[in-house]
Amino acid sequence: MRALKLTYPIIFLIVFTMCEKVEIPIPEPEVIVTNDSIEFPTVDTSAMNASFKKTLVEEFTGHKCITCPFNTKRLLTQLDNNPIRMIVVAHHAGGFAQVDPPKYPTDFNTEYGTEFFTYHNMSTQPIPSAVINRRAFSNFGDLTVFNNATTFWEDPIDFENTNSQTDFAIGLAADYNDSVNLFYIQTSIEALSNINGNFSLVTFCVEDSVVAPQLDGTADENEYPGKIVTDYVHRHVMRKSLSTSTSLVGDNVISGGISQGEWIDFKLNAQLPENIVDLDHMIIVSMLIDEDTEEIVQSEEVHVHVGH
């Protein structure tokens, strides 16, 4: 049995979380029952990535951005070439993401994405742009935001993909039960070394492959008048932050530090975002953030298992 080091529940009207700190040896994370017959999913701890820090790319985009489709294809090519190492989230925010019916009727904006857009002063930056693990790159001019006006994101992403060190391993499992309209999400975190500091967990609901109009400079106007592709497939669309905290760094899970071999199990209930189109395309993304540097130190994603 695991030795219990820390446990604290946070209860809201529609959100329930539990976080506990435990030491190895560790069996499969325990199951917490929160609705009579509904259980949290089990994380496969044996499959957790302890070899490298994943590269989480957050793209700023919008359906009125004429150059975004071409540059997104370049990003997706990198993802296809590095599917184990990379995670992509698309934030639709700013002027290019404004709803403008009948040409652009779909609202992809989120409160979190808009705040994140503002935090990085993206109104003064070209779109599309990308942030990579939310960190500055000393070998790329100490830049945090990458675009065609400064340094395009391909080389920094390739550099980050060569990283072979990490202090944390993350395992993630997510269920959605439509009978109660709730996600059941468990994130398990293992410390791979002795680490000082405060760390928080951000949990995103992402929907992949959403069909909606998009301005596309590469489109054939004979097929798509005005270069508006009406059946464009939007990838990795950020739908909502599911974290209980409204902070950009999410819910605190480590205060002061953690010892090598200790574990954090973070359990979260949250309601389905109203803007989800296809339940089968839902992805949960969890990212562990250093609260002092605001850098993502590890991340993971998982497709949601939909139950009834």
Backbone torsions as a table, in degrees:
resi	resn	phi	psi	omega
1	MET	NA	141.6	-178.5
2	ARG	-76.7	141.5	177.9
3	ALA	-78.7	124.4	-177.5
4	LEU	-80.6	123.2	-178.6
5	LYS	-105.4	-35.3	-174.5
6	LEU	-156.3	136.2	173.1
7	THR	-148.7	133.8	176.8
8	TYR	-150.8	116.6	176.4
9	PRO	-86.6	146.3	173.7
10	ILE	-124.1	121.4	-174.2
11	ILE	-116.7	127.7	175.4
12	PHE	-121.3	178.8	-179.7
13	LEU	-60.2	-41.1	-176.4
14	ILE	-125.1	3.8	-176.0
15	VAL	-129.6	134.0	175.4
16	PHE	-127.8	131.9	175.3
17	THR	-132.9	152.6	170.3
18	MET	-139.7	137.4	178.9
19	CYS	-131.6	130.1	178.7
20	GLU	-135.0	145.9	-178.2
21	LYS	-109.2	125.4	-173.2
22	VAL	-134.8	162.3	179.8
23	GLU	-108.9	154.9	172.4
24	ILE	-75.0	159.0	4.4
25	PRO	-71.1	150.1	-174.1
26	ILE	-127.8	127.8	170.6
27	PRO	-83.7	-168.2	173.5
28	GLU	-60.4	141.4	-179.0
29	PRO	-53.6	138.8	-176.0
30	GLU	-66.6	157.2	-178.6
31	VAL	-96.4	132.4	176.9
32	ILE	-110.6	124.7	179.9
33	VAL	-93.3	123.5	-177.2
34	THR	-118.6	-6.6	-179.0
35	ASN	-148.3	66.8	177.3
36	ASP	54.4	-68.1	-172.9
37	SER	-114.8	5.3	-175.3
38	ILE	-109.2	129.5	-176.4
39	GLU	-116.0	155.3	172.1
40	PHE	-69.3	147.2	177.3
41	PRO	-70.0	158.3	-179.1
42	THR	-97.1	130.7	176.1
43	VAL	-81.7	132.4	174.7
44	ASP	-80.9	92.7	-175.0
45	THR	-66.7	-23.4	-179.8
46	SER	-71.7	-18.1	-177.2
47	ALA	-100.7	5.4	-177.3
48	MET	-68.9	141.3	-179.8
49	ASN	-79.5	113.6	176.9
50	ALA	-116.3	11.5	-172.1
51	SER	-97.1	-30.2	-175.2
52	PHE	-157.0	158.6	173.1
53	LYS	-81.3	127.2	178.6
54	LYS	-71.2	157.4	-179.8
55	THR	-102.0	106.5	178.7
56	LEU	-97.9	117.2	-178.7
57	VAL	-106.4	122.3	176.3
58	GLU	-107.9	113.6	-176.5
59	GLU	-97.0	133.5	171.5
60	PHE	-94.7	124.5	-173.5
61	THR	-147.0	-175.9	178.5
62	GLY	-174.1	152.4	-175.1
63	HIS	-73.4	-10.5	175.6
64	LYS	-99.4	5.2	-178.3
65	CYS	-86.1	109.0	-172.0
66	ILE	-71.6	-25.7	-179.7
67	THR	-94.8	-5.8	-175.6
68	CYS	-64.5	-45.2	-178.2
69	PRO	-57.5	-43.3	-179.6
70	PHE	-62.2	-45.3	-177.8
71	ASN	-73.6	-31.2	175.2
72	THR	-65.0	-37.2	176.3
73	LYS	-59.2	-38.4	178.2
74	ARG	-65.2	-39.8	177.9
75	LEU	-65.8	-42.0	-179.9
76	LEU	-67.5	-29.8	174.7
77	THR	-64.2	-42.0	176.2
78	GLN	-63.0	-39.8	178.3
79	LEU	-64.2	-43.0	178.5
80	ASP	-61.2	-33.5	-179.6
81	ASN	-81.6	-15.8	-177.6
82	ASN	-137.6	55.5	-172.8
83	PRO	-66.6	-24.6	-179.4
84	ILE	-82.6	-29.9	-172.5
85	ARG	-94.3	-22.1	-170.3
86	MET	-112.6	148.7	170.7
87	ILE	-132.3	137.2	-179.4
88	VAL	-123.3	135.0	173.8
89	VAL	-130.1	132.5	-179.4
90	ALA	-106.5	116.6	174.9
91	HIS	-94.7	118.2	174.0
92	HIS	-95.0	112.7	-175.3
93	ALA	-157.3	162.1	178.2
94	GLY	84.5	-170.4	-174.3
95	GLY	-61.1	-35.8	-179.6
96	PHE	-71.5	-12.1	-178.8
97	ALA	-104.1	5.0	-178.8
98	GLN	-65.5	141.2	176.6
99	VAL	-74.5	131.4	-176.0
100	ASP	-147.3	76.4	-179.6
101	PRO	-69.1	152.6	6.3
102	PRO	-88.7	-9.0	-175.2
103	LYS	-71.2	-40.1	-176.1
104	TYR	-128.2	76.8	-171.9
105	PRO	-84.8	-10.6	-170.3
106	THR	-93.7	129.9	179.1
107	ASP	-96.5	106.2	177.4
108	PHE	-97.7	-0.8	-176.5
109	ASN	-67.8	148.0	172.9
110	THR	-132.8	156.3	177.8
111	GLU	-61.1	-43.7	-178.8
112	TYR	-64.6	-46.9	-178.6
113	GLY	-60.8	-39.9	178.4
114	THR	-65.4	-42.0	178.0
115	GLU	-65.5	-40.5	179.1
116	PHE	-65.9	-39.4	175.6
117	PHE	-59.2	-46.8	-179.4
118	THR	-67.2	-40.4	-179.4
119	TYR	-57.2	-37.3	-178.8
120	HIS	-93.2	12.4	179.0
121	ASN	51.4	44.3	-174.0
122	MET	-69.9	-15.0	177.1
123	SER	-66.3	-17.4	177.6
124	THR	-101.1	2.6	-176.4
125	GLN	-112.0	153.2	173.9
126	PRO	-67.6	151.3	173.1
127	ILE	-117.5	130.7	11.1
128	PRO	-82.9	155.1	172.2
129	SER	-137.2	167.0	-180.0
130	ALA	-144.1	146.0	172.2
131	VAL	-113.4	134.9	-174.0
132	ILE	-116.2	111.2	-177.1
133	ASN	53.5	20.3	175.8
134	ARG	53.3	38.9	-179.1
135	ARG	-131.4	160.1	173.9
136	ALA	-87.0	146.9	-178.7
137	PHE	-112.2	108.9	-177.8
138	SER	-63.0	-28.6	179.8
139	ASN	-86.0	2.3	174.0
140	PHE	-130.7	52.2	174.0
141	GLY	65.7	24.4	-178.0
142	ASP	58.6	26.3	179.3
143	LEU	-75.8	147.0	172.2
144	THR	-109.7	-34.9	-180.0
145	VAL	-107.2	130.2	-175.6
146	PHE	-118.9	136.2	179.0
147	ASN	-161.9	-177.4	-177.0
148	ASN	-69.3	-18.0	-179.4
149	ALA	-82.1	-20.8	-179.4
150	THR	-117.7	-94.0	173.6
151	THR	-126.9	126.6	179.8
152	PHE	-68.5	158.6	-168.6
153	TRP	-77.4	-12.0	-174.2
154	GLU	-58.9	-50.3	-177.3
155	ASP	-67.1	-44.9	175.9
156	PRO	-60.5	-37.0	177.3
157	ILE	-65.4	-44.6	178.1
158	ASP	-59.7	-40.6	178.5
159	PHE	-63.3	-45.5	-178.6
160	GLU	-66.0	-31.6	179.2
161	ASN	-68.9	-15.4	177.6
162	THR	-86.5	-7.1	-178.9
163	ASN	-63.8	128.7	-177.5
164	SER	-117.1	13.6	-177.0
165	GLN	-121.5	143.9	174.1
166	THR	-156.1	149.3	178.0
167	ASP	-97.6	-7.0	-175.6
168	PHE	-136.9	148.1	167.0
169	ALA	-116.3	140.6	-179.3
170	ILE	-124.8	133.2	170.0
171	GLY	-117.0	146.5	-172.6
172	LEU	-142.5	137.5	173.9
173	ALA	-141.5	142.5	-175.7
174	ALA	-146.4	129.4	173.1
175	ASP	-118.3	150.3	167.8
176	TYR	-123.6	126.3	178.5
177	ASN	-108.5	110.9	-174.5
178	ASP	-74.8	-14.4	178.5
179	SER	-71.4	-25.0	178.0
180	VAL	-119.6	1.6	177.9
181	ASN	57.8	43.8	-176.6
182	LEU	-132.8	141.9	164.9
183	PHE	-82.8	143.0	169.0
184	TYR	-119.7	108.4	-171.6
185	ILE	-122.7	131.7	173.0
186	GLN	-124.2	128.8	173.0
187	THR	-116.1	123.6	177.7
188	SER	-110.3	130.5	-175.6
189	ILE	-122.9	128.2	175.5
190	GLU	-112.7	131.2	173.5
191	ALA	-81.5	124.9	-177.8
192	LEU	-94.4	-5.7	176.2
193	SER	-156.0	172.5	174.9
194	ASN	-75.1	125.7	-172.0
195	ILE	-133.2	131.3	172.6
196	ASN	-98.4	149.4	176.2
197	GLY	128.1	177.8	179.1
198	ASN	-114.4	134.5	-175.4
199	PHE	-133.6	142.9	-179.8
200	SER	-125.1	160.5	-178.4
201	LEU	-118.1	126.2	173.7
202	VAL	-105.4	134.1	-179.2
203	THR	-121.5	119.3	-179.6
204	PHE	-107.4	146.3	162.8
205	CYS	-101.8	121.8	-178.7
206	VAL	-119.6	141.7	174.7
207	GLU	-117.8	127.8	-178.5
208	ASP	-97.3	148.9	171.3
209	SER	60.7	60.3	175.9
210	VAL	-96.5	124.3	-177.6
211	VAL	-89.6	122.3	179.9
212	ALA	-165.9	159.6	-177.5
213	PRO	-60.6	147.8	179.3
214	GLN	-150.5	131.6	172.1
215	LEU	-71.7	130.3	-173.3
216	ASP	-140.7	112.7	-178.0
217	GLY	-63.6	-18.7	-179.9
218	THR	-92.5	-1.1	-175.3
219	ALA	-73.4	149.7	175.7
220	ASP	-82.4	116.1	-176.8
221	GLU	-67.4	-20.3	175.4
222	ASN	-67.1	-29.2	178.8
223	GLU	-96.1	-35.7	-177.0
224	TYR	-128.0	90.3	-179.6
225	PRO	-54.9	136.3	-179.2
226	GLY	72.9	9.8	-177.9
227	LYS	60.0	25.9	175.4
228	ILE	-95.3	109.0	-179.3
229	VAL	-83.3	106.5	-173.3
230	THR	-74.0	-21.9	-179.6
231	ASP	-112.7	33.5	-179.9
232	TYR	-66.8	141.4	179.7
233	VAL	-101.0	109.0	179.6
234	HIS	-84.1	126.7	-175.6
235	ARG	-100.3	145.3	169.7
236	HIS	52.1	49.4	-175.5
237	VAL	-77.1	120.8	173.6
238	MET	-64.7	125.4	-179.2
239	ARG	-105.6	-40.5	-179.7
240	LYS	-171.8	146.2	166.5
241	SER	-80.2	127.9	179.5
242	LEU	-95.8	-0.7	-179.3
243	SER	-61.6	148.8	178.4
244	THR	-73.4	-28.3	177.5
245	SER	-85.0	144.6	176.0
246	THR	-87.0	-2.6	178.4
247	SER	-66.5	150.1	177.0
248	LEU	-64.7	-22.1	179.9
249	VAL	-94.3	-2.9	170.8
250	GLY	82.1	-149.6	-172.1
251	ASP	-92.8	125.9	178.4
252	ASN	-64.7	131.4	178.4
253	VAL	-125.1	-17.7	178.2
254	ILE	-135.2	122.7	179.4
255	SER	-118.3	118.0	176.6
256	GLY	90.9	-35.5	179.9
257	GLY	150.7	178.4	-179.0
258	ILE	-153.1	146.3	-177.9
259	SER	-92.7	152.3	177.1
260	GLN	-55.1	132.6	179.0
261	GLY	91.0	-8.3	176.2
262	GLU	-83.0	155.8	-175.8
263	TRP	-125.7	151.2	169.7
264	ILE	-121.3	126.9	171.0
265	ASP	-109.6	118.7	-178.3
266	PHE	-115.0	119.4	-176.7
267	LYS	-113.6	134.3	-171.7
268	LEU	-138.4	131.3	167.2
269	ASN	-108.0	138.1	176.2
270	ALA	-154.8	150.8	179.9
271	GLN	-77.0	155.2	177.4
272	LEU	-65.7	130.0	173.5
273	PRO	-59.5	141.4	-176.0
274	GLU	-67.8	-21.0	-174.6
275	ASN	-90.5	5.2	178.0
276	ILE	-66.5	132.2	-179.8
277	VAL	-96.4	-45.5	-174.8
278	ASP	-129.6	113.3	-178.5
279	LEU	-59.8	-30.9	-176.9
280	ASP	-75.1	-8.1	-179.6
281	HIS	-105.3	13.5	-176.7
282	MET	-81.8	139.6	177.2
283	ILE	-129.8	139.6	171.7
284	ILE	-105.3	130.9	177.2
285	VAL	-117.2	128.2	175.1
286	SER	-117.4	133.7	178.8
287	MET	-132.3	131.8	178.5
288	LEU	-94.4	126.4	-171.3
289	ILE	-121.2	133.0	171.1
290	ASP	-72.4	117.0	-174.7
291	GLU	-66.8	-25.5	-179.1
292	ASP	-78.6	-44.4	-178.3
293	THR	-95.7	-16.9	-175.7
294	GLU	64.3	17.8	177.3
295	GLU	-84.8	142.3	173.0
296	ILE	-76.7	119.7	-177.7
297	VAL	-98.2	-17.9	172.9
298	GLN	-166.2	153.3	-179.4
299	SER	-151.4	161.9	178.0
300	GLU	-155.6	158.0	176.2
301	GLU	-138.6	157.1	178.4
302	VAL	-154.0	143.2	172.9
303	HIS	-73.3	142.7	-176.9
304	VAL	-79.6	131.7	171.9
305	HIS	-84.5	122.8	-177.4
306	VAL	-97.9	123.0	178.9
307	GLY	-122.5	175.5	-175.7
308	HIS	-128.2	NA	NA
